[in-house]
């Protein structure tokens, strides 16, 4: 425990007090020293005695004559959080002059070690939590043992008897905002919103965070539970905005057991991926708004590519393709309403009518035929998802991959 930080600790303390400091392990072997003439890895017999007895010692010119590798000074044992001796710290010099520093240095060394120990435990816990969340997401019922994953999850508060909904957050800095926001601050805000005793909140990878939130007895109906989640997400939006960050969240449906958590987590990440590409104006994307996309997205990529090419081929290589595609989507999502389509696109209704006539001519469809427009609309949505996924080097969820 001492060895990784011993040299750094000895140098920093010596610089403050103006006397040489050496640190040994429990066998009295020097593992840190501010005096370059004292060899690392050599024995300091006074330190070995102090470590074995648990008592400090004052070494004078006379006493060091019979102690191997020892110089005049003061030596004290160093203990850990459980009061076990883990080494010693010694200050070299006239005992009368260095003695006033000895206990202070001992306490400082122990405090430093305890802080490092706690920090290491926190970091290890966060790594274990990150691994757990990834293992839940990748869980396959016929391959993985749910009891093993459940036992690990229970160490973080998971209750197998409760139903959980997964939320996947993508949090990024707002362009032009200079201040850097660390992962710890973002996790703190997430835990303020969702960090109950039975919740699991952690980072999954860079910019991606996951929360597994249980439905408590206060929410008598699923609708109340989901409404509560959405309200907390809106509160988080405000918190992130005040930090110069923007968050987007996907929400999965309630599930029980590890396989239920895995399905909900996949749903949340799929909703996040679909929502941020097809509904960029919104930051909240529950999976139940994208059930058709979910079904289509589970199809093999080649099938989706063929569908998009077949239905949209008349628009290829046109300079106004993007305008026409935006108009087509807005037309379908507005319920075939010219006025609402114009409002969505911020263009005059005359422009909308002109584009609709052009689309009808190019695609050879009745723009008010629900079945025909549905086919073309979903072909365009799938094209967007596949195109954006390829541009970003893949995605969280591969087309053709089942949810669980």
N, C-alpha and C positions, 0 to 999 in steps of 0.2 A: 504493500500500500504506500509506503514511504518512498521507495526507490524511484518511481517515475518523476517525482517532484522534488527530490532531496537536493539536487544541485541548485536548482532554481531558488528553492527556499533558503538555502545557506547563503547564497550570494545576496539575495534581497534583504535578509536580516542583517548581514554584516555591513551592508551599505548604510543602513539606518543607524546602527549603534556604534560603528567605528571599530569593532573588534572582530577578529576572525571567528567564524562559526563552522563547526563540523557536525554532520548528522550521520548516525550509524544505524545499522539494522539491529535486531535483537541479539545477534552474536557479536556485536561490537565491531563489525566490519564497516569501514567508512564508505558511505554511498553518496555523500555530498559534502563539499568543503570549499570555503572561500579562499583558503591559502593554497596556492598552486604547488607549494613545496610538500604538502601533505598528500600522499598517494591514495587515490581511490582504490578500494579493494584491500587495504591494509588494516591490521588490527589496532584498535584503541582499547586497551585492557580496562581502563577505568569505565568506559562506556559499556563494556560487556558485563562488568560487575553491577553497574547501575540498572541495566536491563534485567538482569537475573534477580536482583533483590527488590527492584521497584522503588529504590530510594536514591535521592540525589547525593552527590559527593563534591567536596571541595578539595582540589588537588594542588598541593604546594610544591615548591622546588624539591623538598625532601621526599615527599610521598611518590612523586613521579619517577624517582630513581628505580623503584622496584616494579613499576607498571609499564609494560611494553607498549610502545607507540603512543605514550601519553605525555602531554605538556601541561604546565600549570594552568589552572582555570577552574571552571565550575561545570558539572555535568548533571543533567536531569533526564529521567525516563520520559518518553512521550507515549500517551495512551490514546486509544481510539474511542469511538462512541460507546462501546461496551466495556470501557475501562480496562482493556487489555493492553499490555505494553507491546508496542510495535517497533520500538527503536529508542534512540536517545538523541538529545541535542546538547552540544557542549560549546562553551564560549572560552576561547583561549586568551590568557592574559593574567595580570596580577589578580588573584582571587578577591582581594579587598575591593578592587576597582570594578571587576566584572560581575560580582555577586548581585548588586542591585538590579542588573539587567536579566539575571538568570531566569527567575520565575516568569517575568513578563515575556521573555523569548519562548519559554516552554508553553505558556498559554497561547501565545500568538501562533506557534507552530501547530498546536492541537486544533485551534480554531480554523486555521487554514486547511488542515487535513480534513476536518469535519465538513467544511464547505465543499471541498473537492469531492468528498465521498457522497454527500447529498446530491451534488450536481451530477455525478456519475450515475447514481441510482435513478435520478429523474430522467436523464438521457437514455438509460437502458430501458426504463419503463416506456418511454415514448417510442423507442425502436421496437420493443415487443408489441406495443399497441398497433403500430403501423403494419407490422408483419401480420398480426391477427386480422386486421381489417382487410388486408390483401387476401389472406387465406379464406376469409368468409366470402369475399367477392368471387374467388376462383373455386369455391366449394362445389363438388359434384357428388350428389347423393350415392351413386353406385360405385364410386371410387374412394372417396374420403370417409373417414370415421367421424360422424357428427359428435360423438361423445368426447373425443379428444379436443375438438375445436370448442365445444361447449364448456369443458372444464377450464380451458384457457380464458374464454370470454368471461366466465364467472369471477375470475380474479380481478376483472375490471368493472364489476357491478352487474353483469348480465344476469337476468332472471329467466330461466327456461320456461317458466309458467306464464310469462307475459307476451303479448303481441307487440311487435316492433315495426316501425316504419323507418326506412333509410332515407336520408337526405344527402345529396352529393353537391358540394359547393365548389365552384370555380371562382377564385378571388384574384383579381389583377389590379395593378396600379392604374389610376386614371391618367391618361396622357397629359403631360405638362406638370404633373404634381411631383415635386422634388423630394419630399421627405420619404425616407425608407421605413417601411413598416415590417417588423420582424414576424416570423411565424408564431412566436409566443403570444404576441398581442392579438393576432387574429384568432388563435385558439382560445384565448381568454374570452373574447367576445362571443365566440360560438358556445363556449361552456356556460356563459352567463345566460344565453338563450335556451340551451338544450341540455345543460349538464346536470341533470338530476342524479340521484344516488344510483338509479338503475340504467342510466343512459351511458352510451359509449360514444365519445367524441375524440377524433384524432385526425392526423394528416395521413393521406394515402400516398401522395407523391407531390412533387412541386406544384403549387397553386391549386391542388385538389384536396379537399377536406371532406370527411364523411361523419355523419352523426346517425346513430341508431337510437331512436326515441321510442320509449314504451307508451302504450295507451294506459293512462292511470284510471283509477276508479272515478275521478272527477268528470271524465268524459263518458257519458252514458251511451253515446252513439258515435259511430265512426265519423259522421259528418262534423260533429262538434270537435273531434280530435283533429281532423284535417284542417278545420277552420283555425284552430289554435296554432297549428304549425305555420299556416300562412301568415297569421298575425305576427308571430315571432320572426318570420323571415322578413317581413316589412320593417320591423324594428331593427333587424340586423342591417338592412339596406341603409338606414339612416346612420347607423354606427359606422359602417364601412365608408360611407360618403364623407363623414367628418374626418376620416383618416386618409382621405385621398384615394380610396380603394373602391372598386366596383365588384359586386358579387352577383353570380348567377347560380340558381339552385334548381336541381331536379329532385322530385319527390316520388318515392316508391310507395306501393300499397302495403298495408299491414300484413305481417307474416309471423308465424310462430315456429320456434325451433330454428336450428342453424340453416336448414334448407330454406325456411321462410325468410330469414335474414339475407341469405345469398340472393334469392329471387328479388327481394325488395331493393337490395343494393344494385343489382343489374338494372332493374327498372329505373332507379333514380339516375344512374349514369347514362342510360339510354335517353331518358327524358331530357337530361341536361344537354346531351349532344344534339338531339333533334331540335329542342327548343331554341338553343342559341343560334342555330342556322336558319330556322324557319320563322321564328318569332323574336327577332333580335330586340324589338322594342320593349319586351317584357323580361323581367329578371326571375320570374317564378314559373316553373314548368313542371306541374304534376303529370305523372305518366298517363292518368286517365284522359287527358286531353289529346293524347297521341296514340290511341290504341290502333288506329288504322295504320299509322306509320310503323308501329311496332310489328304488326303482322307482315307488312311489306318488307320491313327491314330484316325480318327473319328469313326472307327468301334468299337464295344464292345470288351473289353479286351479278353473275352473268345474266340471270333472269331480269334483274332490275335494269341492267345496262341495255339489254335488248328492248325492254319496254320503253325506256326513255328515248332511245334512238328511233324506234318505230313510230312513236306518237309525235315526236318533236322534230323529225327530220325536215319537214317543210320550212322550219325556221332557221336551219343551219346556214352559216356564212352570210347572214344578213346583218347590216350595220345597225339596224334598229332592234336586233334580237332581244337585248336586255330590257328595253322599254316594253316590248310586246309581252315578254315573260312576266314582268312585274304587273302589267295590266291584267294578264290572265289570272294570276294568283289573287290579286285584289278583287277582280270580278267574281270569282268563285267564293272568296271569303266574305264578301259583302252581301251574298245572297242574290247575285245577279241584279244589283241595284246601281244604276249609272251614277247617281248623286254620291252615294257612299264610296263608290270606287274612285271618283274624282277626289273626294276628301282624303282617302287613304294615300293617293298618289300625289296630292297637291297639284292637280291639273284641272283645267276647265272641263265640263261635261262634254263639250264639243270635241275635245281631244280624245276623251274616253270613247265616244261613239265612233270616231275615225279609226281608232286602234281596233275596236271590236269588229268593225266591218272588215278591216284588213286581216285580222285573225280568222274570221269566219271564212274568208276567201282562201287564205293559205292552207288552213287545216281542213277545209271542206266539212265544217260542222255547224250545227245550229247552236249559237252561243247561249241559248236558254234551255238546251236539252241537258237535263241533269246527269244522265248516265254517260253521255259523250263527254261532257265537261269534267265529270269526276275522273274518268279515265285519263284525260290529258293533264288535269290538275295533279294527280298522284304521280304521273310520269315525271312531271316537272319537279315535284318535291323530292322524289328519289334521285333525280339527276343532281339536284343541289346537295343533297346529303353525301352522295358518292363523290362528287367533284370536290367538295370542301374537305372530305375525309382524306382523299388522295393528296390534296394540296398541303395538308398539315402533317403528312407522313403517317397516315392511319388514324385511328381513333380509339376511344375507350372500348368500343364494342364493334366487332366485325360483322358486316352483313352476312347473313346466313347462319350466324351462331345462335343456337337456342338460348333462351333465358335461363333454363335450368332443368 
